[in-house]
Amino acid sequence: MPSGRQQSRPLILITPSTQAAGAEFDDPSISLSLRYCEAVFRAGGLPWILPPTADADIVHAAIGRCDGVLLSGGDDISTQLHHPDASKAMQRLCGAPDVPRDIFELLVLQNVFTQPRPLLAICRGHQLINVALGGTLHLDLASEHPSDVPHNACDRKDTAVHPVALDPKSLLSKVTRRK
């Protein structure tokens, strides 16, 4: 029987990446770095990985049951969602689209907006929120907005690549006690 502390852990829904073939079977599979779950455990939560689905009723029920949502990082968002007229050359710079994941995570966001839950978005998750709210998303920063800031540093995924300034009045600044 679980302890009371275990039962009181908030349930955090995490959206995973997908892949064409998994390690166990050669069929579409989900993929998520264990670091997401470990971070949720360390923060006192209980991770719940929800496989992508286009079933709006399932997503609605899942958001209704969870205490918070974490949109994980991953591959590029389909250009059809934010740049449907992008040139073929520009589309080639983007990764292969995962339209089912895009649809699923947009349903998750729609439900988070109608059934408010705390939301943490990482990398791709930030970009998807931006797209969902009608913002601008650049397809390739290196070619569209060259700068000295290393935005594509995949070899340094676990370390800070460039400084980020927080608005001192923001919730994130208050929570992290940083400016």
C-alpha positions as CSV (number, residue, x, y, z in Angstrom):
1,M,0.0,0.0,0.0
2,P,1.5,3.4,-1.0
3,S,2.4,5.9,1.7
4,G,0.3,9.1,2.1
5,R,3.2,11.1,0.7
6,Q,3.2,9.1,-2.5
7,Q,-0.6,9.5,-2.9
8,S,-0.3,13.3,-2.5
9,R,2.3,13.8,-5.3
10,P,0.8,15.9,-8.1
11,L,0.2,14.0,-11.3
12,I,2.2,15.7,-14.1
13,L,1.2,14.8,-17.7
14,I,4.2,14.7,-20.0
15,T,4.0,14.7,-23.8
16,P,6.5,12.4,-25.4
17,S,8.2,12.4,-28.8
18,T,7.3,9.7,-31.3
19,Q,9.5,7.6,-33.6
20,A,8.7,5.4,-36.6
21,A,10.0,2.2,-35.0
22,G,10.7,1.4,-31.4
23,A,13.3,-0.7,-29.7
24,E,11.0,-3.5,-28.8
25,F,8.8,-3.7,-31.9
26,D,9.2,-2.3,-35.4
27,D,6.1,-0.1,-35.1
28,P,5.5,3.5,-34.2
29,S,6.6,4.2,-30.7
30,I,6.9,6.9,-28.1
31,S,10.2,8.3,-26.8
32,L,11.0,10.4,-23.8
33,S,14.3,11.1,-22.0
34,L,14.2,9.8,-18.5
35,R,15.5,13.2,-17.4
36,Y,12.0,14.6,-17.7
37,C,10.6,12.0,-15.3
38,E,13.5,12.2,-12.9
39,A,13.0,16.0,-12.7
40,V,9.3,15.6,-12.0
41,F,10.1,13.0,-9.3
42,R,12.8,15.4,-7.7
43,A,10.2,18.2,-7.7
44,G,7.8,16.0,-5.8
45,G,5.5,15.0,-8.7
46,L,4.4,11.8,-10.3
47,P,5.1,11.7,-14.1
48,W,2.4,10.4,-16.4
49,I,3.4,10.0,-20.0
50,L,0.4,10.3,-22.3
51,P,0.9,8.8,-25.7
52,P,-0.2,11.0,-28.6
53,T,-3.8,10.7,-29.6
54,A,-6.2,12.7,-31.8
55,D,-9.1,11.7,-29.6
56,A,-10.3,15.0,-28.1
57,D,-12.3,13.2,-25.4
58,I,-9.3,11.3,-24.2
59,V,-7.1,14.5,-24.1
60,H,-9.9,16.3,-22.3
61,A,-10.2,13.6,-19.7
62,A,-6.4,13.4,-19.2
63,I,-6.1,17.1,-18.6
64,G,-9.1,16.9,-16.2
65,R,-7.2,14.3,-14.2
66,C,-3.7,15.8,-14.1
67,D,-2.4,18.5,-11.8
68,G,0.1,20.0,-14.3
69,V,1.4,19.6,-17.9
70,L,4.9,19.4,-19.2
71,L,5.3,19.8,-23.0
72,S,8.6,18.1,-23.7
73,G,11.2,19.1,-26.3
74,G,11.7,17.3,-29.6
75,D,11.6,17.6,-33.3
76,D,10.5,20.6,-35.4
77,I,6.8,21.5,-35.6
78,S,5.2,20.9,-39.0
79,T,5.7,23.9,-41.3
80,Q,2.1,23.3,-42.4
81,L,1.0,24.8,-39.0
82,H,2.9,28.0,-39.2
83,H,4.5,28.4,-42.7
84,P,2.4,26.5,-45.2
85,D,3.9,28.5,-48.1
86,A,7.5,27.8,-47.1
87,S,9.8,27.0,-50.0
88,K,10.9,23.3,-50.5
89,A,14.5,24.4,-49.7
90,M,13.4,25.9,-46.4
91,Q,11.2,22.9,-45.6
92,R,14.3,20.7,-46.1
93,L,16.1,22.6,-43.4
94,C,13.4,21.6,-40.9
95,G,13.2,18.1,-39.5
96,A,10.6,15.5,-40.7
97,P,7.2,16.6,-39.5
98,D,5.4,14.6,-36.8
99,V,1.9,15.8,-37.6
100,P,0.1,13.4,-35.2
101,R,2.3,14.8,-32.3
102,D,1.5,18.3,-33.4
103,I,-2.2,17.7,-33.4
104,F,-2.0,15.9,-30.0
105,E,-0.1,18.6,-28.4
106,L,-2.3,21.3,-29.8
107,L,-5.3,19.4,-28.3
108,V,-3.4,19.3,-25.0
109,L,-2.8,23.1,-25.1
110,Q,-6.5,23.8,-26.1
111,N,-7.5,21.8,-23.0
112,V,-5.0,23.5,-20.7
113,F,-6.4,26.8,-21.9
114,T,-10.0,25.7,-21.1
115,Q,-9.2,23.6,-18.0
116,P,-6.4,25.7,-16.6
117,R,-3.4,23.7,-15.3
118,P,0.2,24.7,-14.5
119,L,2.1,24.4,-17.7
120,L,5.9,24.0,-18.3
121,A,7.0,24.0,-21.9
122,I,10.6,23.0,-23.0
123,C,12.1,24.1,-26.3
124,R,9.6,22.6,-28.9
125,G,6.9,23.1,-26.3
126,H,7.6,26.9,-26.2
127,Q,7.5,27.0,-30.0
128,L,4.2,25.1,-30.1
129,I,2.6,27.5,-27.6
130,N,3.8,30.4,-29.8
131,V,2.2,28.8,-32.9
132,A,-1.0,27.9,-31.0
133,L,-1.4,31.5,-30.0
134,G,-0.7,32.8,-33.5
135,G,2.9,34.0,-33.0
136,T,5.7,34.0,-35.4
137,L,8.1,31.0,-35.6
138,H,11.2,31.3,-37.7
139,L,12.0,28.1,-39.7
140,D,15.8,28.5,-39.6
141,L,17.4,31.1,-37.4
142,A,20.8,30.7,-38.9
143,S,19.7,31.7,-42.4
144,E,16.8,34.0,-41.5
145,H,18.5,35.9,-38.6
146,P,22.2,35.3,-38.5
147,S,23.8,36.2,-35.1
148,D,26.6,35.2,-32.8
149,V,24.2,33.4,-30.4
150,P,24.7,29.6,-30.8
151,H,21.0,28.5,-31.2
152,N,21.9,25.1,-32.7
153,A,24.3,23.6,-30.1
154,C,23.0,20.0,-29.9
155,D,26.3,18.8,-28.5
156,R,25.6,21.0,-25.4
157,K,22.0,20.0,-24.7
158,D,22.6,19.8,-20.9
159,T,24.4,23.1,-20.4
160,A,23.5,26.8,-20.8
161,V,24.5,27.9,-24.3
162,H,23.8,31.6,-24.0
163,P,22.5,33.9,-21.3
164,V,18.8,34.6,-20.9
165,A,17.4,37.7,-19.2
166,L,14.2,37.3,-17.0
167,D,11.7,40.1,-16.5
168,P,12.1,40.8,-12.7
169,K,8.3,41.1,-12.4
170,S,7.7,37.7,-14.0
171,L,6.5,34.6,-12.2
172,L,9.6,32.7,-13.4
173,S,11.9,35.3,-11.9
174,K,10.0,35.1,-8.6
175,V,10.0,31.3,-8.5
176,T,13.6,31.0,-9.4
177,R,14.6,34.0,-7.3
178,R,16.7,35.2,-10.3
179,K,16.7,38.2,-12.5
